[in-house]
């Protein structure tokens, strides 16, 4: 089977690299926060009498969007620059939306 030729390396502007870095950190942080909330949801009722935890809706929301953000991070590297920038920007917006909906609204 012949080797598939790789696409030539593309230069990425620094501003788009910054958006990608922010998107990666935000998505990873949200996923980590979702894992912490999952541990609290399961452990809080066992450790403190009457505690209910953060709620399953909040836990699932954080885990789902965090997982999608990490999937987008993996896919972003295989896309053209414009598509990768769009994925990164949508990731940042999705993470901000989850934080606003779950914590301030």
C-alpha positions as CSV (number, residue, x, y, z in Angstrom):
1,X,0.0,0.0,0.0
2,X,1.6,3.3,-1.0
3,X,2.1,6.0,1.6
4,X,-0.4,8.8,1.6
5,X,1.4,12.1,1.0
6,X,1.2,14.6,3.8
7,X,-0.2,18.1,3.3
8,X,2.5,20.7,3.4
9,X,2.9,22.5,6.8
10,X,0.8,25.6,6.8
11,X,1.8,28.8,8.6
12,X,-0.7,29.8,11.3
13,X,-0.9,33.4,12.4
14,X,-0.1,34.1,16.0
15,X,-3.6,35.4,16.7
16,X,-5.1,32.1,15.6
17,X,-2.5,30.2,17.6
18,X,-3.6,32.2,20.6
19,X,-7.3,31.3,20.0
20,X,-6.3,27.7,19.7
21,X,-4.4,27.7,22.9
22,X,-7.2,29.4,24.8
23,X,-9.7,26.9,23.3
24,X,-7.5,23.9,24.4
25,X,-7.1,25.2,27.9
26,X,-10.8,26.1,28.2
27,X,-12.0,22.7,26.9
28,X,-9.6,20.8,29.1
29,X,-10.5,22.9,32.1
30,X,-14.2,22.4,31.6
31,X,-13.7,18.6,31.2
32,X,-11.6,18.6,34.4
33,X,-14.3,20.6,36.2
34,X,-16.9,18.1,35.0
35,X,-14.8,15.2,36.5
36,X,-14.6,17.1,39.8
37,X,-18.3,17.7,39.8
38,X,-19.0,14.0,39.0
39,X,-16.8,13.1,42.1
40,X,-18.7,15.6,44.2
41,X,-22.1,14.4,42.9
42,X,-21.3,10.8,43.9
43,X,-19.2,11.5,47.0
44,X,-21.1,14.4,48.7
45,X,-24.1,12.4,49.8
46,X,-21.8,9.7,51.2
47,X,-19.6,12.2,53.2
48,X,-22.1,14.8,54.4
49,X,-25.6,14.0,55.7
50,X,-28.2,15.9,53.6
51,X,-25.8,17.0,50.9
52,X,-27.1,16.5,47.3
53,X,-24.1,17.4,45.2
54,X,-24.1,19.9,42.2
55,X,-26.9,18.1,40.3
56,X,-26.7,15.6,37.4
57,X,-27.7,18.2,34.8
58,X,-24.7,20.4,35.6
59,X,-22.4,17.4,35.7
60,X,-23.5,16.0,32.4
61,X,-23.4,19.4,30.7
62,X,-19.8,20.0,31.8
63,X,-18.7,16.5,30.8
64,X,-20.5,16.6,27.4
65,X,-19.2,20.0,26.3
66,X,-15.7,19.4,27.7
67,X,-15.6,16.1,25.8
68,X,-16.8,17.8,22.6
69,X,-14.2,20.5,23.1
70,X,-11.4,18.0,23.4
71,X,-12.7,16.2,20.3
72,X,-12.7,19.5,18.5
73,X,-9.1,20.1,19.6
74,X,-8.1,16.8,18.1
75,X,-10.0,17.5,14.8
76,X,-8.7,21.1,14.6
77,X,-5.2,20.0,13.7
78,X,-6.5,18.1,10.6
79,X,-8.4,21.0,9.2
80,X,-7.5,24.0,7.1
81,X,-6.5,27.1,9.0
82,X,-9.9,28.8,8.6
83,X,-11.9,25.7,9.7
84,X,-9.5,25.2,12.7
85,X,-9.9,28.8,13.8
86,X,-13.7,28.4,13.6
87,X,-13.6,25.2,15.6
88,X,-11.4,27.0,18.2
89,X,-13.7,30.0,18.4
90,X,-16.8,27.9,18.7
91,X,-15.1,25.9,21.5
92,X,-14.4,29.1,23.5
93,X,-18.0,30.3,23.0
94,X,-19.4,26.9,24.1
95,X,-17.3,26.8,27.2
96,X,-18.3,30.3,28.1
97,X,-22.0,29.4,27.5
98,X,-21.7,26.4,29.8
99,X,-20.1,28.5,32.6
100,X,-22.7,31.2,32.3
101,X,-25.7,28.8,32.2
102,X,-24.4,26.4,34.9
103,X,-23.1,29.0,37.4
104,X,-24.6,32.4,36.8
105,X,-28.0,31.9,35.4
